[in-house]
Amino acid sequence: MGTVTHTIQAVPINHYILLASLLFTIGVMGVLVRRNAIVIFMSIELMLNAVNILLAAFSAYRGDASGQVFVFFIMAVAAAEVAVGLAIIVMIYRNTRSIDINILNKLKG
């Protein structure tokens, strides 16, 4: 287990921050620009994974396992979100024959 920590600490923390920032930015742009519900859910998952990368990297650098525990809980919440989100998308598709977010405005009435 000690070699993994030394390997992670061999890469500067700035590289992890840059990677996570890039992934988070791609996720935000996917949520804001795209209109497909599945792509929006994938973008949200990408943002959660960017946070997980930072939590795991900071946890390894500090030698504290609490960040890795948070990663475990975030992954559990993300799995539940995917299950519920896909069920909602399937039901919307059955009713409207589309998963375009703009069509969902019809459901308000």
C-alpha positions as CSV (number, residue, x, y, z in Angstrom):
1,M,0.0,0.0,0.0
2,G,2.9,2.3,0.6
3,T,4.1,2.2,-3.0
4,V,0.7,3.5,-4.2
5,T,1.0,6.5,-2.0
6,H,4.5,7.2,-3.2
7,T,3.4,6.9,-6.8
8,I,0.5,9.3,-6.3
9,Q,2.8,11.8,-4.5
10,A,5.3,11.6,-7.3
11,V,2.8,13.4,-9.6
12,P,2.5,17.1,-8.5
13,I,-0.9,18.0,-7.0
14,N,-1.3,20.7,-9.6
15,H,-1.7,18.0,-12.3
16,Y,-4.6,16.5,-10.4
17,I,-6.2,19.9,-9.9
18,L,-5.8,20.7,-13.6
19,L,-7.3,17.4,-14.7
20,A,-10.2,17.7,-12.3
21,S,-10.8,21.3,-13.4
22,L,-10.8,20.3,-17.0
23,L,-13.3,17.4,-16.4
24,F,-15.5,19.6,-14.3
25,T,-15.6,22.3,-17.0
26,I,-16.5,19.7,-19.7
27,G,-19.3,18.5,-17.4
28,V,-20.7,22.0,-16.8
29,M,-20.6,22.8,-20.5
30,G,-22.4,19.5,-21.2
31,V,-25.1,20.4,-18.8
32,L,-25.5,23.9,-20.1
33,V,-25.2,23.3,-23.8
34,R,-26.7,19.9,-24.6
35,R,-30.5,19.3,-24.7
36,N,-30.4,15.5,-24.6
37,A,-31.3,14.1,-21.1
38,I,-28.9,11.2,-21.3
39,V,-25.9,13.5,-22.2
40,I,-26.9,15.8,-19.3
41,F,-26.8,12.8,-16.9
42,M,-23.4,11.8,-18.2
43,S,-22.2,15.3,-17.8
44,I,-23.3,15.3,-14.1
45,E,-21.5,12.0,-13.6
46,L,-18.4,13.6,-15.2
47,M,-18.6,16.4,-12.7
48,L,-18.9,14.0,-9.8
49,N,-15.9,12.0,-11.0
50,A,-13.9,15.2,-11.2
51,V,-14.7,15.8,-7.5
52,N,-13.7,12.2,-6.7
53,I,-10.3,12.7,-8.4
54,L,-9.6,15.7,-6.2
55,L,-10.8,14.0,-3.0
56,A,-8.7,10.9,-3.7
57,A,-5.6,13.0,-4.6
58,F,-5.8,15.2,-1.6
59,S,-6.5,12.2,0.6
60,A,-3.3,10.5,-0.7
61,Y,-1.2,13.6,-0.3
62,R,-2.3,14.2,3.3
63,G,-2.1,10.5,4.2
64,D,-5.7,10.6,5.5
65,A,-8.3,8.2,4.4
66,S,-11.3,10.5,5.0
67,G,-11.3,11.7,1.4
68,Q,-11.5,8.2,0.2
69,V,-14.5,7.6,2.4
70,F,-16.2,10.6,0.9
71,V,-15.4,9.2,-2.6
72,F,-17.2,6.0,-1.6
73,F,-20.3,7.8,-0.5
74,I,-20.3,10.0,-3.7
75,M,-20.1,6.9,-5.8
76,A,-23.0,5.4,-4.0
77,V,-25.1,8.6,-4.4
78,A,-24.1,8.7,-8.1
79,A,-25.2,5.1,-8.6
80,A,-28.6,5.8,-7.0
81,E,-28.9,9.0,-9.2
82,V,-28.2,7.0,-12.3
83,A,-30.8,4.4,-11.4
84,V,-33.5,6.9,-10.7
85,G,-32.6,9.2,-13.5
86,L,-32.6,6.5,-16.1
87,A,-36.0,5.3,-14.8
88,I,-37.4,8.8,-15.2
89,I,-35.9,9.1,-18.7
90,V,-37.5,5.8,-19.8
91,M,-40.9,7.0,-18.5
92,I,-40.5,10.3,-20.3
93,Y,-39.6,8.6,-23.5
94,R,-42.6,6.3,-23.2
95,N,-44.9,9.3,-22.9
96,T,-43.4,11.7,-25.3
97,R,-41.3,9.5,-27.7
98,S,-38.4,11.9,-27.2
99,I,-35.7,12.7,-24.5
100,D,-35.3,16.3,-25.6
101,I,-35.3,18.6,-22.6
102,N,-37.3,21.3,-24.4
103,I,-40.2,19.0,-25.0
104,L,-40.5,18.5,-21.2
105,N,-42.0,22.0,-21.0
106,K,-45.3,20.5,-22.2
107,L,-45.5,18.5,-19.0
108,K,-45.9,21.6,-16.9
109,G,-49.5,22.2,-17.9
